[in-house]
Every structure is written in C-alpha cells, then in structure tokens.
Amino acid sequence: MALRARLPISSSGMRLVHGEADGLPGLIVDRYGSGADAALCAQFLSAGAERWKPVLADLLLQATGCTRLYERSDASVRALEGLPETTGWLRGEGATEVAITEHDWRLTLDVASGHKTGFYLDQRDNRALLGRWVRHYGLQDVLNCYCYTGGFTVAALAGGAARVTSVDSSGPALQRVAAHVALNGFDAARSQTHDADVNQFLREALQAGRRFDAIVLDPPKFAPTAAHAERAARAYKDINRLALMLLQPGGLLLSFSCSGGIGAELFHKIVAGAAIDAGVNGAILQRLEASSDHPTTLMFPEGEYLKGLAVLKQA
C-alpha cells in the first residue's frame, strides 16, 4: 500500500492489495471513491486470508481512513480452500453504488453486483491509451467488444470518436454504458449498444460489409489454467481473425487476454496466426499490461495475468 501511495494514478479507484504481489496471497482489496463516500471492496480467497479476515479488515480501514468495507468473497476458487462463498458489508453499511473519477471521466459501479470487486481497474491505463490514439490517428468508428460498463467506450468518445458501438451479452452492463455516456456529457447519438454474443456480432458485421477504424477485444477469461490453453487459443484466434478482417487499413486493434493459462508469447502467436488466416499484416504499436497498481513481482511472475497488443493494420 505504501507503493500505491507513490504511484501517479489519475483515478479515485485504486487497487491497494494485489495478492501474492503484495505478500498477501488470496487477498484483493480495491478502493473506490473519495471522502466520506469512499468504500473498500475486498476478496478473501485463501484459507489464510479468511483466518485473518477480522484483523485485516480493521487494519485496512485504519490504514486508509475509510469506514466501509464490502466483502466480495464470491469467487469459485474459494471452494478449493474448502470455503463457502460469502458477500456483504464486513465493516460499515450504506449504498453499494459508488462513483469514481478516472482521468477526466466520471464512472459508476456497484460493489455488490459488479464483476470482481465492481470494476476493472486493471484496464485504467489502457483506456487512457485508447483515448489518446483515437485522437492522434483520427479514428472515427470504434467497436468495443465485451464492453462491460463501457470504460473503453467513454475513452473513445473522449478521444473524439464520432461513433462507438458497444457489444456485450449483459443487459444491465449495457444500461450502465448508456448512463456513463450521459454522465460524461456525450451526445447519445454517438453511442450504440448491442446485447449480443460478440462472436456472432462480428460474423454478422463482416457479412454486412461493416468496417471499423478501431476495435477493442477485452474478453472474459477463456483459459483459467494452462490445461484450458488449447481450446482457449482457438477462441482467441477466431475473434481476432474476425476483428482484423473488420478493421479498415490503418485501423487499430486493441486485443487482450486475462487468462492465466495464456502467456504473453503464446498470445502474440495467437494474434499472429489470426492475422495470417485473415490475410493481413499489422505493426505492433505497443504491448499492453495491467495498470501500475496491479504489480508483478520477480518471485511471482504468474501474477502477470493481463496481456495485450495494440496493432495497426497495414494497408
């Protein structure tokens, strides 16, 4: 947590404890909001973290000055430790809806019902990069796949995109996308949402002859372990192939994998294979990773779960 205090993070949402990387296996703690409305959201995922939960909860509140801590120990991994899933206020009470600022944007989340602890803070820096690249390259038509509550959508609109299409299979998430567009003062006509399976949407868009200037692929975890890597590789390859075919020449692809069973080298090979199948080539603009408050240590390289590529499709 001392390290986090020194990081130049432009957000009121921040990861405070990142499990093994902070010497606390099985403990994840995020802080959302500021002032009296701030709340911590924690996951106690190991038997050790569970054993010390009351002590850890008190220490976290003492260290941060927060008065509220919501528990989201509802991950299936707890079953491996012989622990039941549990959620609810561990300390304090009140509304579970929290507002945060990220860069110059306003976003909302619900610590009780949102994914993980409520929001994907690990993509904060990558959202900012998308906004800058949209502006720099003049990208007008952006497709955000697996959009969740629209963080990349807001970033693209802030960068000056004329149209952003957001696709997800969660109706409630898409409702929050629309709310975020309005909250940040963007014209609703610049944003479209689609409640659909991403793979099917990509295929139908290709058949319809649609093309995009930028595409974001941020899918859920296809391969939780290396045992799932082969099947996951096929799924990653398919969506990247379709995305590369849908991109205009000179268009930008931001493609991610949060699967622990897919390493950075393998992910590069998967996207390269997708490009070969699509009959295109691309230049790697940047290799992408989790935000700086999600550190990876020398002794725990497995913590480098999020990897991505920013690719410019060549003409």
Secondary structure, DSSP 8 states (H G I E B T S, - for coil): -HHHHHS---BSEEEEEEGGGGT-TTEEEEEES-GGG-EEEEEE-SHHHHHTHHHHHHHHHHHH----EEEEE--GGGGGGT---EEEEEE--S--EEEEEETTEEEEEETTTSSTTSS-GGGHHHHHHHHHHHHHHT--EEEEES-TTTHHHHHHHHTT-SEEEEEES-HHHHHHHHHHHHHTT--GGGEEEEES-HHHHHHHHHHTT--EEEEEE----S-SSGGGHHHHHHHHHHHHHHHHHHEEEEEEEEEEE--TTS-HHHHHHHHHHHHHHHT--EEEEEEEE--TTS--BTTBGGG---EEEEEEE--
